[in-house]
Amino acid sequence: MMKSTLTLAALAISPLMVTSATAQEFSLPEGCEAYVTIQNTSCSVSHHFICDFDAEGEQRRASLDEEGLSYVGKINSEAEWVESFHLRSGHTERLMSSPDSMSMTDLLAGDVDTWDFVTESAEIGDSRYVGYDQLTGETVVIDGVTLLGTEYALTSYDAEGNEAWSAMGREFVHPEWRMFIGGESSYTNSTDTFESDDTPVEFIFPGEAGFLSVNPKFGCGVELSSYTPTEQVLPDLNEY
């Protein structure tokens, strides 16, 4: 098994370090350093960090909801979705091939980036993702952080080439951090549609109160939809 897979699994079960009687802090593996915590509308909190055992330009995200750690993923400098571990379903997906790779460079230079790539998973099989990201021309400032508005659409296909689900929405990109940040999205499969809102509310940096907190602050207890995918957990393709 590859070292990156071992590291991802270790991250997924990383213990929480209690820092006071009322607050908990997410504990990163040795050799990793976080640079921002994002509290989102959807009752989730995400920690973005860089590890010295990863390749140049790679970074990771760990997301938590009311039930605890839900997702750990890794992207490269082009924001390609390299590897993801979905704790609720227990499956891992890894980038296998990219006839048309995701490219942050192309998006920022030409306002649009198309992509067509395949992931492999021992648990759910191969999946193909085809779609695009496009800058909308909007610049948004949230909690003092400047973001570029984007819109996207994608279609997911299973190993047999059948359409599994599709999605579309509006998100954000941070050019210096080389990553996408979630927004409002709509996911559809053959039987239902699911709406989500992962718009960021707070950006918390090292030394600030709430940095690496395990407790989501916004939108908790609100049920957005009853839709639950049966065969695949919808991945965070852009909001890595």
C-alpha positions as CSV (number, residue, x, y, z in Angstrom):
1,M,0.0,0.0,0.0
2,M,1.3,3.5,-0.9
3,K,2.5,5.8,1.9
4,S,0.0,8.4,1.0
5,T,-2.8,5.9,1.6
6,L,-1.4,5.0,5.0
7,T,-1.1,8.6,5.9
8,L,-4.7,9.3,4.8
9,A,-6.0,6.5,7.0
10,A,-3.9,7.7,9.9
11,L,-5.3,11.2,9.5
12,A,-8.8,9.9,9.4
13,I,-8.5,8.4,12.9
14,S,-6.3,11.2,14.3
15,P,-7.2,11.8,17.9
16,L,-8.7,15.1,19.2
17,M,-6.6,17.1,21.7
18,V,-8.7,18.7,24.4
19,T,-7.2,22.2,25.0
20,S,-9.7,23.4,27.7
21,A,-12.8,22.3,29.5
22,T,-15.0,23.9,26.8
23,A,-13.0,23.7,23.6
24,Q,-11.4,21.0,21.5
25,E,-8.7,21.3,19.0
26,F,-8.1,19.1,16.0
27,S,-4.8,17.3,16.3
28,L,-2.7,17.1,13.1
29,P,-0.1,14.3,12.4
30,E,3.5,15.0,13.1
31,G,5.1,17.0,10.2
32,C,1.9,18.8,9.3
33,E,1.1,22.5,9.7
34,A,-2.4,24.1,9.3
35,Y,-2.7,27.6,7.8
36,V,-6.4,28.3,8.0
37,T,-9.6,27.0,9.5
38,I,-12.9,27.7,7.7
39,Q,-16.3,27.7,9.4
40,N,-19.0,27.0,6.8
41,T,-22.7,27.7,6.5
42,S,-23.5,23.9,6.4
43,C,-22.6,23.1,10.0
44,S,-19.1,22.0,9.0
45,V,-15.6,23.2,9.8
46,S,-12.6,22.6,7.6
47,H,-8.9,22.7,8.4
48,H,-6.4,23.2,5.6
49,F,-2.8,22.1,6.1
50,I,0.5,21.2,4.5
51,C,2.6,18.2,5.4
52,D,6.3,17.8,4.9
53,F,6.0,14.2,3.7
54,D,3.8,15.3,0.7
55,A,5.0,16.4,-2.7
56,E,5.7,20.1,-3.4
57,G,2.4,22.0,-3.9
58,E,0.2,19.4,-2.3
59,Q,-2.1,20.2,0.6
60,R,-4.8,18.5,2.6
61,R,-8.2,19.2,4.2
62,A,-9.9,17.7,7.1
63,S,-13.6,18.4,7.6
64,L,-15.8,17.9,10.6
65,D,-19.6,18.1,11.2
66,E,-21.8,17.6,14.3
67,E,-20.9,13.9,14.3
68,G,-17.1,14.4,14.1
69,L,-14.5,13.9,11.3
70,S,-16.3,13.3,8.0
71,Y,-13.7,13.8,5.2
72,V,-10.0,13.9,4.6
73,G,-8.6,14.8,1.2
74,K,-5.5,15.9,-0.7
75,I,-5.1,18.1,-3.8
76,N,-2.0,19.2,-5.8
77,S,-1.0,22.7,-6.9
78,E,-3.5,22.6,-9.8
79,A,-6.4,21.7,-7.4
80,E,-6.6,18.2,-8.8
81,W,-8.5,15.9,-6.5
82,V,-5.6,13.5,-5.8
83,E,-7.1,11.4,-2.9
84,S,-10.1,11.4,-0.7
85,F,-11.3,9.4,2.3
86,H,-15.0,9.5,3.1
87,L,-15.5,8.4,6.7
88,R,-19.3,8.1,6.6
89,S,-19.1,5.5,3.8
90,G,-15.6,4.2,4.6
91,H,-14.4,4.5,1.0
92,T,-11.3,6.0,-0.5
93,E,-10.9,7.5,-4.0
94,R,-7.6,8.1,-5.8
95,L,-6.9,9.9,-9.0
96,M,-6.1,7.3,-11.7
97,S,-6.1,9.0,-15.1
98,S,-6.9,12.5,-16.5
99,P,-7.6,12.8,-20.3
100,D,-8.3,16.5,-19.4
101,S,-6.7,17.4,-16.1
102,M,-8.2,20.0,-13.7
103,S,-6.0,23.1,-13.9
104,M,-6.1,26.0,-11.6
105,T,-3.5,27.7,-13.9
106,D,-5.9,27.4,-16.9
107,L,-8.8,28.7,-14.9
108,L,-7.1,31.8,-13.7
109,A,-5.5,32.5,-17.0
110,G,-8.5,31.9,-19.3
111,D,-11.5,32.2,-17.0
112,V,-12.6,28.6,-17.7
113,D,-11.2,25.1,-17.2
114,T,-12.7,21.9,-18.5
115,W,-11.8,18.5,-17.0
116,D,-12.3,14.8,-17.6
117,F,-10.7,12.4,-15.1
118,V,-11.1,8.9,-13.5
119,T,-10.7,7.8,-9.9
120,E,-10.2,4.3,-8.6
121,S,-11.7,2.9,-5.4
122,A,-11.5,-0.5,-4.0
123,E,-14.8,0.0,-2.3
124,I,-17.1,1.5,-5.0
125,G,-15.1,0.9,-8.2
126,D,-13.9,3.4,-10.8
127,S,-15.7,6.7,-11.4
128,R,-15.4,9.2,-14.2
129,Y,-16.0,12.9,-13.7
130,V,-16.6,15.3,-16.6
131,G,-17.3,19.0,-16.2
132,Y,-15.9,22.5,-16.0
133,D,-15.2,25.4,-13.7
134,Q,-15.6,29.0,-14.9
135,L,-14.9,32.4,-13.2
136,T,-18.0,34.6,-13.0
137,G,-16.1,37.8,-12.9
138,E,-17.3,38.5,-9.3
139,T,-14.9,39.3,-6.5
140,V,-16.3,38.6,-3.0
141,V,-14.9,39.5,0.4
142,I,-15.9,37.2,3.2
143,D,-14.6,37.8,6.7
144,G,-11.8,39.9,5.3
145,V,-10.7,37.3,2.7
146,T,-11.0,38.1,-1.0
147,L,-12.3,35.3,-3.2
148,L,-13.2,34.9,-6.9
149,G,-16.6,33.7,-7.7
150,T,-17.0,30.5,-9.9
151,E,-19.7,28.4,-11.4
152,Y,-19.3,24.7,-12.2
153,A,-21.2,21.7,-13.6
154,L,-20.2,18.1,-13.6
155,T,-21.5,14.6,-14.5
156,S,-20.3,11.4,-12.8
157,Y,-20.3,8.1,-14.6
158,D,-19.8,4.6,-13.1
159,A,-17.4,2.0,-14.3
160,E,-19.8,0.8,-17.0
161,G,-20.2,4.3,-18.4
162,N,-23.7,4.9,-16.9
163,E,-24.5,8.3,-15.5
164,A,-24.5,8.1,-11.7
165,W,-25.3,11.7,-10.8
166,S,-24.8,15.3,-11.8
167,A,-24.1,18.6,-10.0
168,M,-24.0,22.3,-10.7
169,G,-23.5,25.3,-8.6
170,R,-21.5,28.4,-7.6
171,E,-18.4,28.3,-5.5
172,F,-15.2,30.3,-4.8
173,V,-11.5,30.1,-5.6
174,H,-8.6,31.5,-3.6
175,P,-5.8,32.1,-6.2
176,E,-2.9,32.3,-3.7
177,W,-4.0,29.2,-1.7
178,R,-4.6,27.4,-5.0
179,M,-7.9,25.8,-3.9
180,F,-11.6,26.0,-4.3
181,I,-13.9,26.8,-1.5
182,G,-17.5,25.6,-1.4
183,G,-20.7,27.5,-2.1
184,E,-24.2,26.7,-3.2
185,S,-24.7,23.4,-5.1
186,S,-27.4,21.2,-6.4
187,Y,-26.9,17.4,-6.9
188,T,-29.2,15.1,-8.9
189,N,-29.4,11.4,-9.4
190,S,-32.1,9.3,-11.1
191,T,-34.5,9.7,-8.2
192,D,-33.9,12.9,-6.2
193,T,-32.2,16.2,-5.9
194,F,-30.1,17.5,-3.0
195,E,-29.3,21.1,-2.3
196,S,-26.3,22.2,-0.2
197,D,-24.8,25.5,1.0
198,D,-21.1,25.3,2.0
199,T,-20.5,29.0,1.8
200,P,-17.7,30.1,4.2
201,V,-18.6,32.3,7.1
202,E,-15.4,32.7,9.0
203,F,-11.7,32.4,8.2
204,I,-9.6,31.7,11.3
205,F,-5.8,31.9,11.2
206,P,-3.1,30.6,13.5
207,G,-3.2,32.4,16.9
208,E,-6.8,33.4,16.5
209,A,-9.6,32.0,18.7
210,G,-11.3,29.0,17.1
211,F,-8.3,28.0,15.0
212,L,-8.3,24.2,14.6
213,S,-11.6,24.0,16.5
214,V,-13.5,20.7,16.1
215,N,-16.9,22.4,16.6
216,P,-18.9,23.7,13.7
217,K,-20.7,27.0,14.5
218,F,-23.2,27.8,11.7
219,G,-26.3,26.0,10.4
220,C,-26.3,23.1,12.8
221,G,-29.5,21.3,13.3
222,V,-31.0,22.4,10.0
223,E,-32.1,19.6,7.6
224,L,-31.5,20.7,4.0
225,S,-32.8,17.6,2.2
226,S,-33.8,14.0,2.8
227,Y,-31.8,12.8,-0.2
228,T,-29.0,10.3,0.6
229,P,-27.0,8.7,-2.2
230,T,-27.2,4.9,-2.2
231,E,-24.2,3.8,-4.2
232,Q,-21.8,6.7,-4.0
233,V,-21.1,9.5,-1.5
234,L,-21.0,12.7,-3.4
235,P,-17.3,13.9,-3.4
236,D,-16.1,17.4,-2.7
237,L,-14.6,17.8,-6.2
238,N,-13.8,21.5,-6.0
239,E,-14.0,22.3,-2.3
240,Y,-11.3,19.6,-2.0
